[in-house]
Amino acid sequence: MSFSLSPPTFPPKPTPVLLHYQRPNYYHPNHSATRHFDGHAATSLKLRFGIGSGLTLSELPSHKRRRFRCEAQLGDLAPVTSAVYGSLLLGGGLFAFSRSGSKGSLAGGCTGAVLMATAYYLMQAPETKSIGYALGFGAAFLFSSVFGIRLVATRKLTPAGPLLALSVLALAVFISAYLQDTV
């Protein structure tokens, strides 16, 4: 009969404080990535995500290769784009009217807001979604043409330059959403 006596370890080690949900069999309880208050935050991040370990991406375990992706389609962004774009057109028209008394800017801003609100309303129903995309595209095309002509005529970057860029961006979202919806 053999006995092996190992000296007891005193004081006992405190259990690590876990601040996040730990999926089973992913991390060992003594793994430094699960300990938050160990004073080695950078080391635990390096160990957790494999930074500086010399491993290639294919050699890392799958839970260490997390990628964040946007799952939204452009069809989902078109109503938000029409609401934001219409609000900005209305705000710009009101601002130009208050600063210089321009009734044309007020009329243009109100017209753009009404067109974008109508496009937003039409995009809510599946039967009229393509009509809403077409209306949003037409309004964005109209305003990009107006702001493009104004930029060329005045040769001043503001306010026509940023509004032209915003209109072209809205135009791209609407045409992409329409093409995605019809395919």
Secondary structure as UniProt FT lines:
FT   TURN            24..26
FT   TURN            29..30
FT   TURN            32..34
FT   TURN            37..38
FT   HELIX           41..49
FT   TURN            50..52
FT   HELIX           57..59
FT   HELIX           62..64
FT   HELIX           74..100
FT   HELIX           103..123
FT   TURN            126..127
FT   HELIX           129..154
FT   TURN            158..159
FT   HELIX           160..182
//
